[in-house]
Amino acid sequence: MAGRVAGKKAFITGGAQGLGAAIARKLAAEGAVVSIADINYAGAQAVAAEIVAEHGEGAAFAFPLDVTREDQWIYALEEADAAMGGISVLVNNAGISRGGNIEQLSFEDWKLVMSVNVDSVFLGTKHALKYMRQNQPGSIVNISSIAGLIAAHNSPVYNASKAGVWLLSKGIALHCAKQGLEIRSNSVHPTFIDTPILDPIRQQLGKDVAEGKLARQIPLGHIGEPDDVANAVLYLASDESKFMTGAELKLDGGISAM
């Protein structure tokens, strides 16, 4: 039986671990060919090798990519297009966070987070559309955060960067529609998910205490799993969501309903 994204060719950033790896595995399991890009090239290669072992030669490829570098984007997309025979899905997943309130946060950390979280979406989309035009219908999925819709007192740069991803996704959607392209753009907004991004608070408080503290902020009473996000990306990457563009998909356990 054909998978839900059979025939799709997906380029995924930040794919060496966490959400990116889960997304790559999910799309591959549902029939897509995937290119896994990460500054951690060895990690990307390991995930690709795992997918190839399960789904066969040609199911996955790995590429080194610093998402803040335009020259590396140009190279990685060109190589991925050649390897997969096209690009029809772009998942801008790479992201980082830095702590500190508005008075404590350094300008260097501000610029770094904005570069990784927002510049990467601009650069990736700008250069991927060249290939996606040749492989329609297409889908751009940008991983934002519930922190891009709801602010906190101690996360100015994460809030601002993820809000930027949210609105940029809408602008991209309108651009593609105006161009008459069958390419959609949507954003995904998770709350706390069980990935390495939670490691700093786990190290500070201990795993059980940290996860309990986070879970108490979520109406459903627990943090999310990577597959919760991967399933959302699967829907947006598939033609099942063909009438959905410029939208945001919240995966927040009910936080935004309060």
NORWO-V662884 format. One record per residue. N is the residue number from 0. RES is the residue in one small letter. PHI is phi as a letter, one per 20 degrees, with the letter a starting at -180 (999 if undefined). D_LAST is the distance of its C-alpha to the last C-alpha in whole Angstrom. Layout:
# NORWO-V662884
n->N res->RES phi->PHI d_last->D_LAST
n->N res->RES phi->PHI d_last->D_LAST
This chain:
# NORWO-V662884
n->0 res->m phi->999 d_last->41
n->1 res->a phi->f d_last->40
n->2 res->g phi->f d_last->37
n->3 res->r phi->f d_last->34
n->4 res->v phi->c d_last->35
n->5 res->a phi->g d_last->38
n->6 res->g phi->n d_last->40
n->7 res->k phi->f d_last->37
n->8 res->k phi->c d_last->38
n->9 res->a phi->d d_last->35
n->10 res->f phi->d d_last->35
n->11 res->i phi->c d_last->32
n->12 res->t phi->e d_last->32
n->13 res->g phi->m d_last->31
n->14 res->g phi->e d_last->32
n->15 res->a phi->f d_last->34
n->16 res->q phi->a d_last->31
n->17 res->g phi->l d_last->28
n->18 res->l phi->f d_last->26
n->19 res->g phi->f d_last->29
n->20 res->a phi->f d_last->31
n->21 res->a phi->f d_last->29
n->22 res->i phi->f d_last->29
n->23 res->a phi->f d_last->32
n->24 res->r phi->f d_last->33
n->25 res->k phi->f d_last->31
n->26 res->l phi->f d_last->32
n->27 res->a phi->f d_last->36
n->28 res->a phi->f d_last->35
n->29 res->e phi->d d_last->35
n->30 res->g phi->o d_last->38
n->31 res->a phi->e d_last->37
n->32 res->v phi->e d_last->39
n->33 res->v phi->c d_last->37
n->34 res->s phi->d d_last->38
n->35 res->i phi->d d_last->36
n->36 res->a phi->d d_last->36
n->37 res->d phi->a d_last->36
n->38 res->i phi->f d_last->37
n->39 res->n phi->e d_last->38
n->40 res->y phi->f d_last->40
n->41 res->a phi->f d_last->42
n->42 res->g phi->f d_last->38
n->43 res->a phi->f d_last->38
n->44 res->q phi->f d_last->41
n->45 res->a phi->f d_last->41
n->46 res->v phi->f d_last->38
n->47 res->a phi->f d_last->40
n->48 res->a phi->f d_last->43
n->49 res->e phi->f d_last->40
n->50 res->i phi->f d_last->39
n->51 res->v phi->f d_last->43
n->52 res->a phi->f d_last->44
n->53 res->e phi->e d_last->42
n->54 res->h phi->d d_last->42
n->55 res->g phi->o d_last->46
n->56 res->e phi->g d_last->47
n->57 res->g phi->n d_last->46
n->58 res->a phi->f d_last->42
n->59 res->a phi->b d_last->41
n->60 res->f phi->c d_last->42
n->61 res->a phi->c d_last->41
n->62 res->f phi->b d_last->41
n->63 res->p phi->f d_last->41
n->64 res->l phi->b d_last->39
n->65 res->d phi->e d_last->37
n->66 res->v phi->f d_last->35
n->67 res->t phi->e d_last->35
n->68 res->r phi->d d_last->39
n->69 res->e phi->f d_last->40
n->70 res->d phi->f d_last->43
n->71 res->q phi->f d_last->42
n->72 res->w phi->f d_last->39
n->73 res->i phi->g d_last->42
n->74 res->y phi->f d_last->44
n->75 res->a phi->f d_last->42
n->76 res->l phi->f d_last->41
n->77 res->e phi->f d_last->45
n->78 res->e phi->f d_last->45
n->79 res->a phi->f d_last->42
n->80 res->d phi->g d_last->44
n->81 res->a phi->f d_last->47
n->82 res->a phi->f d_last->46
n->83 res->m phi->e d_last->44
n->84 res->g phi->m d_last->46
n->85 res->g phi->p d_last->43
n->86 res->i phi->c d_last->39
n->87 res->s phi->c d_last->37
n->88 res->v phi->c d_last->33
n->89 res->l phi->d d_last->32
n->90 res->v phi->d d_last->29
n->91 res->n phi->e d_last->28
n->92 res->n phi->d d_last->27
n->93 res->a phi->g d_last->28
n->94 res->g phi->a d_last->26
n->95 res->i phi->c d_last->26
n->96 res->s phi->c d_last->24
n->97 res->r phi->c d_last->26
n->98 res->g phi->e d_last->25
n->99 res->g phi->o d_last->25
n->100 res->n phi->f d_last->24
n->101 res->i phi->f d_last->25
n->102 res->e phi->e d_last->28
n->103 res->q phi->e d_last->29
n->104 res->l phi->f d_last->28
n->105 res->s phi->f d_last->32
n->106 res->f phi->f d_last->33
n->107 res->e phi->f d_last->34
n->108 res->d phi->f d_last->31
n->109 res->w phi->g d_last->29
n->110 res->k phi->f d_last->32
n->111 res->l phi->f d_last->32
n->112 res->v phi->f d_last->28
n->113 res->m phi->f d_last->28
n->114 res->s phi->f d_last->31
n->115 res->v phi->f d_last->30
n->116 res->n phi->e d_last->27
n->117 res->v phi->d d_last->28
n->118 res->d phi->g d_last->31
n->119 res->s phi->f d_last->31
n->120 res->v phi->f d_last->30
n->121 res->f phi->f d_last->32
n->122 res->l phi->f d_last->35
n->123 res->g phi->f d_last->34
n->124 res->t phi->f d_last->33
n->125 res->k phi->g d_last->36
n->126 res->h phi->e d_last->39
n->127 res->a phi->f d_last->37
n->128 res->l phi->g d_last->38
n->129 res->k phi->g d_last->41
n->130 res->y phi->e d_last->41
n->131 res->m phi->f d_last->39
n->132 res->r phi->g d_last->41
n->133 res->q phi->e d_last->43
n->134 res->n phi->c d_last->41
n->135 res->q phi->f d_last->39
n->136 res->p phi->f d_last->37
n->137 res->g phi->c d_last->34
n->138 res->s phi->b d_last->31
n->139 res->i phi->d d_last->29
n->140 res->v phi->c d_last->26
n->141 res->n phi->d d_last->25
n->142 res->i phi->e d_last->22
n->143 res->s phi->e d_last->20
n->144 res->s phi->a d_last->17
n->145 res->i phi->f d_last->13
n->146 res->a phi->f d_last->14
n->147 res->g phi->e d_last->16
n->148 res->l phi->d d_last->13
n->149 res->i phi->c d_last->11
n->150 res->a phi->e d_last->14
n->151 res->a phi->c d_last->15
n->152 res->h phi->f d_last->18
n->153 res->n phi->c d_last->20
n->154 res->s phi->c d_last->20
n->155 res->p phi->f d_last->21
n->156 res->v phi->f d_last->23
n->157 res->y phi->f d_last->21
n->158 res->n phi->g d_last->18
n->159 res->a phi->f d_last->21
n->160 res->s phi->f d_last->23
n->161 res->k phi->f d_last->20
n->162 res->a phi->f d_last->19
n->163 res->g phi->f d_last->23
n->164 res->v phi->f d_last->23
n->165 res->w phi->g d_last->20
n->166 res->l phi->f d_last->22
n->167 res->l phi->f d_last->26
n->168 res->s phi->g d_last->25
n->169 res->k phi->f d_last->25
n->170 res->g phi->f d_last->28
n->171 res->i phi->f d_last->30
n->172 res->a phi->g d_last->29
n->173 res->l phi->f d_last->30
n->174 res->h phi->f d_last->33
n->175 res->c phi->f d_last->34
n->176 res->a phi->f d_last->33
n->177 res->k phi->f d_last->36
n->178 res->q phi->f d_last->38
n->179 res->g phi->m d_last->38
n->180 res->l phi->e d_last->37
n->181 res->e phi->e d_last->36
n->182 res->i phi->c d_last->33
n->183 res->r phi->d d_last->30
n->184 res->s phi->c d_last->27
n->185 res->n phi->b d_last->23
n->186 res->s phi->d d_last->21
n->187 res->v phi->d d_last->19
n->188 res->h phi->c d_last->16
n->189 res->p phi->f d_last->16
n->190 res->t phi->e d_last->14
n->191 res->f phi->f d_last->16
n->192 res->i phi->c d_last->19
n->193 res->d phi->f d_last->22
n->194 res->t phi->c d_last->25
n->195 res->p phi->f d_last->27
n->196 res->i phi->f d_last->24
n->197 res->l phi->e d_last->23
n->198 res->d phi->g d_last->27
n->199 res->p phi->g d_last->27
n->200 res->i phi->f d_last->24
n->201 res->r phi->f d_last->26
n->202 res->q phi->f d_last->29
n->203 res->q phi->f d_last->28
n->204 res->l phi->d d_last->26
n->205 res->g phi->n d_last->28
n->206 res->k phi->g d_last->26
n->207 res->d phi->f d_last->25
n->208 res->v phi->f d_last->24
n->209 res->a phi->f d_last->22
n->210 res->e phi->f d_last->20
n->211 res->g phi->f d_last->19
n->212 res->k phi->f d_last->18
n->213 res->l phi->f d_last->16
n->214 res->a phi->f d_last->15
n->215 res->r phi->f d_last->13
n->216 res->q phi->e d_last->10
n->217 res->i phi->d d_last->10
n->218 res->p phi->g d_last->9
n->219 res->l phi->f d_last->12
n->220 res->g phi->n d_last->14
n->221 res->h phi->b d_last->16
n->222 res->i phi->f d_last->17
n->223 res->g phi->e d_last->18
n->224 res->e phi->d d_last->21
n->225 res->p phi->g d_last->23
n->226 res->d phi->f d_last->24
n->227 res->d phi->f d_last->21
n->228 res->v phi->f d_last->21
n->229 res->a phi->g d_last->25
n->230 res->n phi->f d_last->24
n->231 res->a phi->f d_last->22
n->232 res->v phi->f d_last->25
n->233 res->l phi->g d_last->27
n->234 res->y phi->f d_last->26
n->235 res->l phi->f d_last->26
n->236 res->a phi->f d_last->29
n->237 res->s phi->e d_last->31
n->238 res->d phi->f d_last->32
n->239 res->e phi->f d_last->30
n->240 res->s phi->d d_last->27
n->241 res->k phi->f d_last->30
n->242 res->f phi->d d_last->28
n->243 res->m phi->d d_last->25
n->244 res->t phi->b d_last->26
n->245 res->g phi->m d_last->24
n->246 res->a phi->d d_last->20
n->247 res->e phi->c d_last->18
n->248 res->l phi->d d_last->17
n->249 res->k phi->e d_last->13
n->250 res->l phi->c d_last->14
n->251 res->d phi->c d_last->11
n->252 res->g phi->m d_last->11
n->253 res->g phi->o d_last->7
n->254 res->i phi->g d_last->6
n->255 res->s phi->f d_last->5
n->256 res->a phi->e d_last->4
n->257 res->m phi->f d_last->0
